[in-house]
Amino acid sequence: MHCSEATELASQRLDDVRAILADLHRIKAVLTELVSECHAHQGDVSCPLITALHYG
């Protein structure tokens, strides 16, 4: 393997990692919002977290 090939491979892997991190940040934002909604609806029969997890 030449240096240029290794650089290209590393660049592709870095792109993959960035995409995964972006996905994780989106998941974190959604879960944070759902947890906040759950705290706001305490005692309510309808749970926004269960609804979101169940119906996606």
ChimeraX commands (.cxc) that place a marker at each C-alpha (Angstrom):
marker #1 position 0.00,0.00,0.00 radius 0.5
marker #1 position 1.29,3.41,-0.91 radius 0.5
marker #1 position 1.01,6.50,1.25 radius 0.5
marker #1 position -1.62,8.02,-1.05 radius 0.5
marker #1 position -3.75,4.85,-0.78 radius 0.5
marker #1 position -3.46,4.88,2.99 radius 0.5
marker #1 position -4.44,8.54,3.06 radius 0.5
marker #1 position -7.50,7.86,0.92 radius 0.5
marker #1 position -8.53,4.94,3.12 radius 0.5
marker #1 position -8.07,7.01,6.28 radius 0.5
marker #1 position -10.09,9.83,4.72 radius 0.5
marker #1 position -12.94,7.43,3.94 radius 0.5
marker #1 position -12.88,6.08,7.48 radius 0.5
marker #1 position -12.93,9.63,8.83 radius 0.5
marker #1 position -16.00,10.40,6.71 radius 0.5
marker #1 position -17.66,7.28,8.14 radius 0.5
marker #1 position -16.88,8.36,11.70 radius 0.5
marker #1 position -18.23,11.86,11.04 radius 0.5
marker #1 position -21.47,10.40,9.66 radius 0.5
marker #1 position -21.86,8.14,12.69 radius 0.5
marker #1 position -21.22,11.06,15.05 radius 0.5
marker #1 position -23.81,13.18,13.23 radius 0.5
marker #1 position -26.34,10.35,13.61 radius 0.5
marker #1 position -25.53,10.03,17.30 radius 0.5
marker #1 position -25.95,13.78,17.83 radius 0.5
marker #1 position -29.39,13.62,16.18 radius 0.5
marker #1 position -30.36,10.65,18.35 radius 0.5
marker #1 position -29.14,12.48,21.45 radius 0.5
marker #1 position -31.21,15.55,20.56 radius 0.5
marker #1 position -34.37,13.50,20.04 radius 0.5
marker #1 position -33.90,11.52,23.25 radius 0.5
marker #1 position -33.15,14.68,25.21 radius 0.5
marker #1 position -36.39,16.23,23.96 radius 0.5
marker #1 position -38.37,13.08,24.76 radius 0.5
marker #1 position -36.98,12.89,28.29 radius 0.5
marker #1 position -37.86,16.57,28.79 radius 0.5
marker #1 position -41.39,15.92,27.56 radius 0.5
marker #1 position -41.71,12.99,29.96 radius 0.5
marker #1 position -40.74,15.19,32.89 radius 0.5
marker #1 position -43.32,17.76,31.77 radius 0.5
marker #1 position -46.10,15.15,31.54 radius 0.5
marker #1 position -45.59,13.37,34.86 radius 0.5
marker #1 position -48.74,11.69,36.02 radius 0.5
marker #1 position -50.27,11.95,32.56 radius 0.5
marker #1 position -51.63,8.72,31.14 radius 0.5
marker #1 position -50.07,9.39,27.72 radius 0.5
marker #1 position -46.29,9.07,27.82 radius 0.5
marker #1 position -44.52,10.82,24.91 radius 0.5
marker #1 position -41.46,8.60,25.29 radius 0.5
marker #1 position -43.43,5.36,25.02 radius 0.5
marker #1 position -45.43,6.77,22.12 radius 0.5
marker #1 position -42.29,7.81,20.23 radius 0.5
marker #1 position -40.52,4.51,20.86 radius 0.5
marker #1 position -43.58,2.49,19.95 radius 0.5
marker #1 position -44.60,4.38,16.82 radius 0.5
marker #1 position -41.12,5.54,15.82 radius 0.5
marker link #1:1,2 radius 0.2
marker link #1:2,3 radius 0.2
marker link #1:3,4 radius 0.2
marker link #1:4,5 radius 0.2
marker link #1:5,6 radius 0.2
marker link #1:6,7 radius 0.2
marker link #1:7,8 radius 0.2
marker link #1:8,9 radius 0.2
marker link #1:9,10 radius 0.2
marker link #1:10,11 radius 0.2
marker link #1:11,12 radius 0.2
marker link #1:12,13 radius 0.2
marker link #1:13,14 radius 0.2
marker link #1:14,15 radius 0.2
marker link #1:15,16 radius 0.2
marker link #1:16,17 radius 0.2
marker link #1:17,18 radius 0.2
marker link #1:18,19 radius 0.2
marker link #1:19,20 radius 0.2
marker link #1:20,21 radius 0.2
marker link #1:21,22 radius 0.2
marker link #1:22,23 radius 0.2
marker link #1:23,24 radius 0.2
marker link #1:24,25 radius 0.2
marker link #1:25,26 radius 0.2
marker link #1:26,27 radius 0.2
marker link #1:27,28 radius 0.2
marker link #1:28,29 radius 0.2
marker link #1:29,30 radius 0.2
marker link #1:30,31 radius 0.2
marker link #1:31,32 radius 0.2
marker link #1:32,33 radius 0.2
marker link #1:33,34 radius 0.2
marker link #1:34,35 radius 0.2
marker link #1:35,36 radius 0.2
marker link #1:36,37 radius 0.2
marker link #1:37,38 radius 0.2
marker link #1:38,39 radius 0.2
marker link #1:39,40 radius 0.2
marker link #1:40,41 radius 0.2
marker link #1:41,42 radius 0.2
marker link #1:42,43 radius 0.2
marker link #1:43,44 radius 0.2
marker link #1:44,45 radius 0.2
marker link #1:45,46 radius 0.2
marker link #1:46,47 radius 0.2
marker link #1:47,48 radius 0.2
marker link #1:48,49 radius 0.2
marker link #1:49,50 radius 0.2
marker link #1:50,51 radius 0.2
marker link #1:51,52 radius 0.2
marker link #1:52,53 radius 0.2
marker link #1:53,54 radius 0.2
marker link #1:54,55 radius 0.2
marker link #1:55,56 radius 0.2
view
